[in-house]
């Protein structure tokens, strides 16, 4: 994984901003952008649902039980494709569940 993609991924995991919108890759802590297009969006916090499941006797439910993010796999450029491939590899290597969206218009800032 390229160093700047790794730095943005690390910031996204920590829910911190890194870079500026319009950069080749950046994050506001919730969404990872390639240029100005969202390529990864974190799913909502499921803490209320998890607390409910625990209260009715299902302690095995955690945030990881739910889909972790939505990933835009639409092909735009070689730079974005490399970023998407690296991010998908992270999700797969770390057993993080995700939804995929395709045919997302360039410049889209939200997913799902």
N, C-alpha and C positions, 0 to 999 in steps of 0.2 A: 504494500500500500504506500502510495506517495506520502511524503512527510506532511504536506499541507492537508491532505485528506484525513490522515490520522489525527492531526491536531484538531480539525473541525469535529471529527467523530468523538474524540475525547471530550471536547467541550460540550457537545450535544448530550453525551452520556451523563455529564455532570450538570446538565441543564443550565449551561452558561453560554453567552454569546461569544462568537469568534469570527473575525473578519467583517466585511461590509457587504451588504446586498449589492450584487453586480459583480463581485469578485468571482473568480472561477469556481470557488466553493466557499460557503460561509454558513453560519448558523445563528439563529436568534435564541437558541437553547431549546426550542421546541421543533423547529423545522430546519432541515438542511437544504440549502439552495445551491444549485449549479447555475451560476450567473443569476438570473432573476426568476428561475423556475424551481418550484419545490420538488425535491427528489426523495426526501424522507420526512414523514410527519409522525411524531409520537402520538400514540393513542391516549385517550383520557386516563386519568388516575381512577382506578377501580377500588379505592380503599373502602367506600361504603358497601359495595357489593361483597368485598372480601370479609368485612366485619360481619355482615349478615350471614354469610356462609359459615363463618366460625361460630356465630351464636346459635346456629341450628345443628352444629355437630360435624362440620366439614373443615377441620383445621388444615387440610392439605392445600386449600385454595390460597394462592399468593398472587401478587401482581404478575408473576411470570406465567400464571395459568391462562391469562388473557393475551390477546394479540398485542404485541409490543409496539408495532409501527405499521404504517402504510408506506410502501416503496413504489415510486414512479419508475417503471422500467421502459418507458417510451424512449426510443432512440432519437437523439438530437445531433450530437457531434461526437467525435472520438474522445474528447476530453470528458464530456458528461458520461459517455459509456464506460470509460475507465473508472470514473468515480462510482457509478452505479455498481459495477462489477466488484469493486473493493468493498463497498458497503454491504452488498449481498453476501459476500464471503464472510464478513464479520458476523452477520446475523446467523448464517448457517453454521459457522464454527462455534458459536456461542449458544446454539439451540434457542435462539430468539424467534418467536413466531412473528409472521408478518403477512399482510395482505399486499397484493400487487395491483397496481393500476396501470393500464396501458392506454395509448391514444390520448394522452393528456396534452392539450395545446401548450406550446411554448409560452412562457410568461405566467403560467398558472401558479398561484401562491398558496393554495390549499389543496388538500387531497381528502378523499373519503366523503 
